[in-house]
Amino acid sequence: FVVACMVHCVYIAYKRAKTFRISLLLRTVGTLFMVFFISLCSSILAPFRCHIHPNGLWTVQSYDEVFCDGTQEHLQMALVGGFACLLPVSFLVVSVWIIVYQLPKRLENADVQFIRACSFLFIRFRPGAEVFSVLFLARNTLVVLCPLLPSSAGKVVCMNILLYGSIVITAFYKPWRAPACNFLDLLLVTGMLVILDMGSLFVTEVDTSKVTATCVVFFSLMFLAIAAAIFYGIAKHFFVRYRKQFRFFLCHQKVAAGSLARLLKMELQKRGPQFNTFVDCDDLNDPTRVLNYVGQDTETLVVLGSPELLTRKWCVGEICTARIQRVDTVVLALPGYVEPDKTFIESYSSIVPDITELANYNLGLTEVEETLRWISTVPTIAVPFLTPDAIELMGNDLTGTSKKQMISSGEPDCVVLADLENIEAVATAYILLDLILPKLAGSHRDSMPAVLTKGAPLPATTATVLMICSEGCFRSVEVASWLLSVIKLEKCCVLPIIAEDGFRFPSQAFYDDLVANQQLSKLDLDTYVHILKAVFEEIAVVFPPENYSSTQEDLDLRSKQVTWRLQSGALKPLASKLRQSDCSSKSGTSNLSNHAVDYKIMVSQSF
C-alpha cells in the first residue's frame, strides 16, 4: 500500500494533476489486493499450518524449529498472524458491500466516478455477472483455509468440493467478460483437480513416480495454457490494431433507417471482401457485446443520421465508444437530421432518461455530452434523396473505390414503384431489385427490372409493376400518377409488396380522406380509388428489410417468392380487374370495407 501511494504521488507530480485522483489510487490498491490475495492469505496463515512428527510433536510446517504449542515464539507468530487476518477479511467484507449493496444503486444513479474507482472488482466480468468477483474471492479464501484441517482426507475432500463447484458455476454462467477466459478458467481448475487427486495418492505411498509424472504433465499443460492465453491476447491486440474484423459498422435506428442500412451493406460488400460490414440483424448474437464490436472490431463507424437517432441510447452508446476508442466515424445525414445544439445537449438527460443505463458499460452522462459536441466535427455526407447515383456515391466515398454501373438495354418490362419521399421505401425497392435481378438473369427476358425515379414516366413496355407499400405511399402524387398510367397498359399486372409493419390496408375511411386530399385534386381520384381496390385483390408478398428478424437469408428467401410470382403467369392485368369491378359496381358497392379483411386473411394463409 505504501509503495502504491508513493508511485501514485510520483505519477500525480509527473502529470501535474490539480487533484489527488483518489479513485485512481483506490483502483491500483484494489488491483494489487486482487492479484496477491491468495499469496497474502497463505503467508498470514503460515503460523496455523502445523504437521506432526513420528515422535508425536507438532511443528509449524514452514518453520520446523517452532513447536505448535501456543507458547513463546509460536504464540507471538499466532498473534501477529491473527491480527494480520483482519486485512484480507476487511477487503472481502468491503468487496461484498460494494458489489451487493452499493453497485446496483450507483448504476441506477449513473455514478461513473464510483464505478471507475471500483472497476478492479468487476471489470473482468461481463455485465450482470459482477457478483462473481465476490464469489471467486470467497472461493480463494476457502482454498487457503483448507490446508488448516488436521485430516489429510478432509483437506482433499474440501478442496475437491470447492474446485468442482467452481467448474460447474463457471461452465454454467460463463461469468468472464472475454469468452476465452471462461475456457482458461475451466482448464486451470481442471488441472488443479487432477493434480490434487493424484497428489492424494501420496498419502498411501502408492506408485509415487506415476503420480509425480501426471502432476508434472498437468502442471505443464496449465502453464502452456497460460502462455497460450498470453500469446492469444498479444496476437489479438496486434490483429485488432492493424486488421479488424469489420471494415464498417452501420449505426442506425431500425425503424427509420433499417432498410437503408441493409442496402448500404449490400452496396459496400459488392466493392470487395475487404469491406466486411456489420449490421446487427446479421452479425449480433449477444446484445451486451455490441459496444465491443464498435470499439475493438471496427475500422469505421458509419452513422445513418435519421431525425431521432440521437435519442436512442444504444446508437449514442455506439457513437460514444467510437469516439473514446478513436474509431473513424462518418455521418450520413438523412432528411430531417439535425446536429445537436447546446440546448439539446444540456437537457439530454431529461430527453433520454434511460441513457443512464449505459453506465453499466462505463459510459456516463459526461461522455455522452462530450460525444454530442464531438459528432458535429466528424465528416458528414448529405443524403437528401436516394437514387442509383446517390447509392454509388455513398459507396465511393466510404470505400475510396468506384464501381461500374450495369446499364440495362432497352425499356424495362418490370418496374418497381415506391414513395420517393420515403427513403426507407426507396431503399426497400433497390434491395428487392438487387435480389431478384440474379434470379431473373436466367429467364428469357429482353430487359431487366428497374426502379422508377422522380419525374420518370411509366415505360410503355411495362408488363409487371412491383408496388412497394409503405405508410402514406398512396398519398404521393408521383405514385398516384404512375398507377393511373398502369391502366393504359392492357396487360400490365401489379404485385403489392408490404415493406413495413406500419403499413395499413386501405379502408373506406382512407378512400374518403384520399378523395378530399388537395394535393391529388388534379388527378382522377375516382379511378385512382378503384385502382387501389383492384391492386389489393392480389395476395401481397411481405418484404420488410427494416425488421430486426430480416436477415440476408430471410430477404433472399422472400425475393425468391417475388420472382416466382413474376414468372408464374398467375398475376391478372390491372385493366381487366377494373373492368370486372365496373361490371360488379352496377349491382352495388357494399363490399368496399370487406376488401381489407379478405386481404388480411389471404396474407395470413399464404404465410
PyMOL commands that set and color helices and strands:
alter all, ss='L'
color gray80, all
select helices_A, chain A and resi 2-15+22-35+37-44+46-48+72-84+86-108+112-117+119-122+132-148+152-173+179-204+208-242+254-270+280-283+287-297+309-311+313-324+342-346+348-351+353-361+365-377+388-399+423-440+473-475+477-486+508-515+518-520+525-535+552-568+574-585+594-606
alter helices_A, ss='H'
color red, helices_A
select strands_A, chain A and resi 50-52+58-60+63-67+246-251+277-278+298-305+328-333+380-382+414-417+450-451+464-469+493-498+541-542
alter strands_A, ss='S'
color yellow, strands_A
deselect
rebuild
show_as cartoon
